Amino acid sequence: MLKRVACPHCNQTGTMTVVSQPNYAHLFWIPIFTIKTEQFAECSHCKRVFYKEEFTKEMEQAM
């Protein structure tokens, strides 16, 4: 959770949650190694999702 960070869409403070989701290479449905990790933030108030490219400087500094 990003404290003291306002959502750029609804301007609510303290509602942003950051998620890191790894993408794996698989061999017969068994994850072998991580290819890349996607990061995104979601506002629990307005449900807007912000991808890494859309992060504000304030969001990047809080991580």
N, C-alpha and C positions, 0 to 999 in steps of 0.2 A: 504494500500500500504506500502510495506517495503522499506523505503528510505535507501540509502547507503548499500544495500545488493545486491551482484552480483548473478546472476543466475548461478548455478553450471554447467549447460549444455552449455549455449552460452556466459557466462561471461559478459552480459549486466548489468549495474548497474541501480537500480531504476525502474525495470520493474516487480518486484514480487508483486502479490496481494494475500492476505490471505483470505480464505473463511471458515466460520464456518457454518456447516449445521447440524441442530438438526434432530434426528430421533425420531418420536413420536410413542407411543402406541395409537391405535385407537379403538374406540367403535362405531360401525356403521358409519365409515368414519369420525368421529369427533375426532380430536386429544385430548387425555386426559392428558398425561404427557410425558416428554422427557425421552427416554431410554438412549441414548448416543448422543454425539455431535462429528461429524467428522470434522477434520480440514485438509485443503490442501492449497497449494500455487500454483499459476499458473504464468508463465512468459508471459507477453503480447507480447514479442518479438518473442520467438521461440515456444510458446504455450505448453511448457512442463509442466506437472503437477507433483508436489511433494507432497506425502502424509506425514502425521505426522511422520511416521517411517523414512522417507528419509530427514527430515529437518536437515540442517547443524547447528552447534552451532551458527553461525552468524545469521541464520534465527530465531532460538529460542530466542536469546537475543533481537532481534529487535521487537518481538511481545510483 
